[in-house]
């Protein structure tokens, strides 16, 4: 399977030390150059870990293709969607609610960072997701209490 990742979900998974789950669940994880630059900006606490994790996973986007966008799309999301289409990927890793809606308009199959954690628990890769979510909550990543509650319920926690 090919997973294309956007920055926000990578930051969340880095915050809970769970980037390795992406490789275990999906096999091939790739990002466009724009997402790599966003993820590895030096002021981000996760920049060093993300730089190491994303080494060899960066791809150039063919900008001659198109995706439907709204007025608020950022360059990373746009390039991630373009790379998804370009490679015929299986999933787009994205947490941003608006970005997920735009992806669905483009018939792009999405998963979020919490979906990855749920999938990892179901696959027996982690015993529980509550401690991992706790690490995300202590980071600068915001997730709504309703989304967290839904994820915990889906995970049976």
N, C-alpha and C positions, 0 to 999 in steps of 0.2 A: 504494500500500500504506500501511496505517496501522500504525505501531509505537508501542506504549505502553511507557514505560520506567520501571524501578525505579531507585532511587538507587545501589546498589552498582555496577552495570554502567556507569552514567553516570560515576561517579567514576573507574573503571578506564579508560574511554575518554578522559576528560579528562586523566588522568595521562600518557597516551601521545600527547596532542595529536591525537586521532582522532575527536572528536565530529562533524566534518564528514562522516565516512563514513556516519553514520546517515542524513543527508539524501540523500546520493548513492545509497545502497542501498534506502532505504524510501520516500523522498518526504515523507511526513507523519510527524513525530515529535511525540508528545504525552505529557504527564505530568499526574497528578492534583496538586491543590494540596499535598497532604501530602508527596509526593515532592519537589516544588519546595522546600518549607520545609526538608526534610532535606538536600537537595543544596546549599542555599545558606547553611547555617549558617556564621557568620563564622569559626569556628575551623577549618574545613576548608580545606586549602590550595587546593583546586579551586573554592571557593565563588564567586569573582569570575567565573571563566571559565564556570562552570555557570549563573550568574545571567544572563550575557549570552546564552549559547547557548539557554537555555530561555525567554527573553523571547518572549511571544506563543504559547508552546506549552503553556500551563497550562490545564487544563479542570476544571470542577466535576463531581464524581461524584454520580450518582444513587444514594443509599444505600438506596433501596427495593428494589433488586435484591439477589441473594445469591450468594455463592460458598461452597463448602465450605472450611473452614479447619482447621488443627490448633491446638493450644494455644499454639504459639510464633509465630504470625503477627504481624507488626508492621503498624502502620497504613499505611505506605507500600505494602508488598506487597499488602495487602488492597485498598486503593483502586486500585492499578494493575490488579489483576485485575477489580475492579468496572468500571473505566473500559474495559478491554478488552471486557468483555461488553456494556456499554452502547453502545459505538460499533461493535461487530462488527469489531474490529481484526484484523489479520492475524498479528501477532506481539507477544509480550511480551518485552522485554529485561530479563533478570534473571540474576544470577550466583549467588545463594545456592542451594546444593544442596537444602536443605529446601524453600525457596520454589518451586523448579522442580518438585519432586515434587507439591506442593500444586497448582500450576498445571496439571500434567498430569491430576490427579484431576478438575479442573474443565474438562478438554478445551480447554485454552489452549495454543496453539502458542508455544513459547519459543525464544529464542536468547540466548546469553550474549555478553559482550564479546569473548571469543576467537573465537566464531563469527562475529561482525561482522568481525573482522580477517581471518579466513579467507575470508569472502565478498568482502571488499574486494580481497584478493589475487587471487582467482579472477576478479573483474570487471576486473582490471587497474588498480585504483585505487591500490594500493601494490605496490612491487616485492618486498617481503619483510615478514614479520611479526615475525621474531626481534628486530630493533631496537626495535620497538614494545613487545613483551613485556618486553624489558630495561628500558624506562622504567617499566612497570607494577611490575616487581619492585623497582625502586629507590624506589617510592612506598610509602605505608602500606597499599596494597591487597595482601591475601594471596591467592595462587593456589597450589594444591598443585603440586608438581613433576610429579606424574603427569598432571594436567590440562594443564599447559604442554607436556609431552612429547607428549601426544596431539595437541594443537593444531599443534605444529610438524610432526609426522608427517603430519597431514591436509593441511598446507600444503606438504608436500614439502620441508621445510627440516631 
